[in-house]
Amino acid sequence: MNDPSPRITIIGDGQMGLVLAAVAAAGDGQPAITLWSHDADEASALAQTRRSARLPHFELDPIVRVTADASRAFHPGGEAAPLVISAVPAQFVRSVWQRLAEPFADIADTSLGVMSVTKGVEVDTLLRPTQVIADVLSNVGIEAPALGVLSGPTIASELARGMPATMIAAAESPDLADATQHWLSSSYLRIYTGDDALGVELAGACKNVIALAAGMLDGLKAGYNAKSALLARGLAEIARLGVALGANRETFFGLAGAGDLATTCFSPEGRNRSCGEALGKGEPLESYLARTASVVEGVSTCAAVVALAHNTSVEMPICETVHAVLTKAIDPIDGITRLMSRELKRERVG
């Protein structure tokens, strides 16, 4: 990519949407960036104060245009946006893109495509976020654009502080992956490219479920031996499911798999790990979700991952145990007992 003036639209004003807007704003040239919010009041407040309660101490660069107007979402700087980044929680991707489908149609022919940073699976359909976007657009007669996934070990609050991080931009379209890499790489964010969007997207969804289990171990003070074993066996489960669905095995041992899993399971700021820790300490799930301002993607995605495993005859005992805890079939201590008392067997990775 040689374009010195990127034009980017970011859909969603959550933590990752905010930090990616900041990353794009710091790029070379004179970037034109629009950040779209689903809520007019929130968009107005963010536009005026440049701050959000979702990310304390963060200040949005003044060059980023904030709007809740769907008709203006895809025209940063008055021109069509070649790159669109979807940063919407998994269970809201469909409703958001149903609102944006018609405005997107106006720029579909000139767009490089849509990159998703969403880490989850739609519960009702078992579709990944990029599949949901394609489904919504096709339902209104819009040919699906190039779609890709941007993922990796990235805690948003660390990115907001300019701490070093890496991601992978995976897409079948080299132009889409290259544009994402070129326009979002910076002195503190290194982006690699790849073509296994399916594997990268699935890894990002499944790691949230394993992170819930890691948090439960923290809440129970089960120790680092147990947690490290959980990560290793959890990664094996993720890889098995991914390969069964057509992904490349190697993907799960890179940034989007092992890298993102480790960050999410060990960081005290990881929302899924934090939720699991509260459950391990005995707090009811409903109570925790009521007091947190963040979307805990793993809670809803867990049921979808277990359903995908059943549909593909893939054994995922850790994810099934987390699901049993979330549905109150067992408590976290019983969950550990169930896993530790499984039939002894030879280790199998992937």
N, C-alpha and C positions, 0 to 999 in steps of 0.2 A: 504494500500500500504506500503510495506516494502523496496522498492527499494530506496537506498540512493543516487542514481546517475541518476536523471531524464534526459531523452533525449526528447527534445521538439523542434518542428518546428513551427514558427509563420509566417503566410502568411500575408504580408502587413506591410509597414513601416510608417503607419500613427501614430497619437498620441497614440492610444490604443495599437497598435502593439509594439511600442517603450517601453511603460511603462510596458507591460506584459513581455517583454524580460528582463527588468530590475528586475522585481519581481522574475522571474524564476531564473535569475542569482544569486540572493541573497539567494536562497534556500539551504537546507542542502546537504551535499555530494559534489560531483564534477559534477555539471550539464553541459550537452552538449546542447547548444542551437543554432539553426540557425534561422536567420531572413531573410525572402525572400522578395525582392523588385521587382516590375514589371519593374523598369527602371534601366538599367545597370549603367548609369552615377550617378544616385542618390545612388545606392548601393555602388559604388566605393567611392564616397565622404563620405558616412556614415561610411564605413569601415575604412577610413583613419583618419577622424576627430573625429569620434564617436559622432558627433553632427548633429542635423537636424533643419532646419528652421521651421518645423512644431511644434517643442516643444522647445522654447527658454530656455536657461540655463540648459537644460538636457544633460547629458553625458552618452552614452551607455557603459555598462560594457565591458571591453576588451575581456572577455571570449566569448561574443556573436559573432558568425560567421555571416557575412552579405554576401549575394549572390543574384545575379539576374539570376543565371543559374538554370533553372528548373530541370535539371537532378541531381543537387546536393542539391535541396531544402530539401529533406526528410531524409538526412543522417548526422545529427549533430554528431560530434565526430567520423565520419566514419561508424556509425551503424545506423540501421533504427530507426526512431522516433516513439515511441509508442503513443505519444500524439501530435496531430496537432491542432493548433489554427488558425482559419480563421478570420482575422481582416481586411476585405476588405469592402469598401462602397457598399451598397446594389445593386446599379445599375451596379456594375463592378464584382460582384461575379461570374456570368456566364462566362464572358470572361477570368477572371483569372483562374478559375478552368478548363476551356477548355485547357489552356496552361499546367496545372499541372496534368491533369488526367492520362496521360501515366506514368510520373514518380511516381505518387502516387500508381499506380497499382503494382509497384515493392515491396511496403511495406504494401499493404492493408491487407495481411494475418497476419501480425505481429502487426498491429496498434490496439491500444485500441479504436481509433476512432477520430473524428473531433469535436472540440468545436467551435462554432461560437460566436463571440462578435459583429457581425453586427446588427445594429438596423434599420431595414427598410423592405420594401416589394418590390419585383421586379414589376415594373409598367406594363410591357407588358404581364406578365403571372399571376400576383397576387400571386406568390409563395413567401414564406418566405425563407430567406437565406439557411437554412438547406435543404429545399425542392429543391432549385436550385442546391445545391451541389449534392444531390442524383440524380437529373435529369441528370446533366452533366455526372456523372460517369456511370449511367445506359445506356446512349446514346452511350458510347464507350465500353459497355460490362463488366463494372466493378460492381460487387455487392456492393451496398451501405454499407459502414462501419457503426458502431454505430455513431450516431450523437447526439450532445447536444448543449446547449446554456449556455454561461457564461454572466451574466448581473447583473445589479444593479445600485445603485446611485454612480456612479464613474466619476467624472470630471478628465480627464487624467492629467491635469496640477497639480492637488492636489496630485494624486498618485505619480507623478514624484518627488514631494517634500517630500514624505514619510508621508503624512498626513493620519490619520486613515480612513478606508473605509471598506465596506462590499459588497459582491457579492453573487450570488447563481449560482451553477453549476447544471443545470437541464438536465437529460438524462434518457432514459429508461434503459440504461446499468449502473448498479451500479458501475462497474469497471471504466467506463469512468468518471463518476461523482466523485468517490472517488479519482482517480488519479489526477484529476484537483484540487480538494480540497487540497490534500496532497502536491502536488508540487508547488502550487501557494500561499498557505496561508503563511503569514509572521507576523512579529510583528506589522505591520500597515495595513495589508489586511486580513480580516477574511472572509472565504468562507464557506457558507452553501451548502448543497446538497438538491436536490429535483428531482422529476420525471416528472413534468409537463413542458416539454420543449416547447410545443406548446404555453401555456399561457405565459411563460417567454419571449419567442421570440416575440409574438404578443404585449405584454405590452411594450417592448423596442421600437418597431416600432411606435405604436400609441402615446406614450408619446411625441414623437418629434413633432407631429402635434399639440397637446395641448400646447406644449411649444411655438410654433409660436404664438398661440393666447395669451398666457401669455405675451409674448414680445410686442405684439400689445397694450395690456392694459398698459404696462409700457411706451411705446412711447406716448400714449394718456394721460398719467398721470391719469388713471382712479381710482387708489387707491387700497389699500390692501383688502378692502371688496370685490371688484369685482374680484380680482385675486384669493382670497381664494375660492370664489364661483365657479370660473372657474375650479380650481383644483378638487373640489368635484364633480362637474357635469361632468367634463372631465373624471374623473376616472370611473364614472358610465357608460359613453359611452363605454369606453375601456372594462370594465367588461362585458357589454351586448354583444359586438361583440365577445369577447373571449369565453363566454359560448355558444353562437350560433355556434361557430366553433369547440366546443368540449373541451375547456379548463376548468380547475377547477376554480370556482369563487374565492376561497380563495387566489389563486395566485396573484390576482390583488390588494390585500390589504396587500401584503408583500413587500419585498425588490424590486422585479422587477416591481411592480405596483406602489403603493403609494410612496415608497421610491425613486425610480428613477424619478418619475413624479415631486415630490417636488424639488429634486435637480436641475433638468433640468429647471424648471420654475422659480426658485429663484436665481440660481447662475449667477453672472454677466459674467462668463466665458462660460456659455452654448451657443453653437453656434446657436441653433434653437431659443432660447429666444432672443438672440442678433439680429438675422435676423428679427424676429417679431417686435422688438423695432424700428428698422430702418423703417420698413413698417408703423408702427404706427406714426412715425414722418414725414411721407410723402415721404420717399425715394423710388424710383422705385425698384422693385425686381431685375431687370436685373443689375441695378447699384450696389446694395449691393453684389450680387453674383460675379460681376466682380472684386470687390475690396477685397474680402476675400480669404484667401488661404485655408480655410477649406471647406469640403463638408458639406452642410446643408441638412442632410438626410430627414428632414421633408418636404421639398419642393416637392421632387419627390414622396415620400411615401404618401403624402396627397391624391393624386388622386387614388392611389391603395387602401387606407383605405376606401375612400368613395365608391369605386367600390365594395369592399368586403361587406360593409354595405348594399348597394343596393341588392347585390346577396343573402344576408341572411335576407333581410327585417328587418334590425336593424336600429333603429332611432339614428342618430348621428348628431344632429344639430350643435354642435360646430365644428366638423370636416368639415361638409358641408359648414359652414360659412367661415372657413379658406380657403377652396378650392375656394370659390367664390372670396375671396380677392386676392388670388394668381393668379387667372385667370382674374383679373380686372373686374369681373362682378359687384362688389361693392367695396367701400372703407372701411377701418377699422371702421370708425364711423358708417356707415350704418350697418356694421356687428353687432355692439353692439346693435343698435336699433332693428335689426331683432331678436336677441336673447331675448332681454328684452320684446318685444311685442308679444312673442309666447303665445299661449293659456294657461291660468292659469290651473294648475293641481296639483294633489297629488304628493309628492316627491317619486321617485322610484330609488332605488340604485341597480345597477346590473340588 
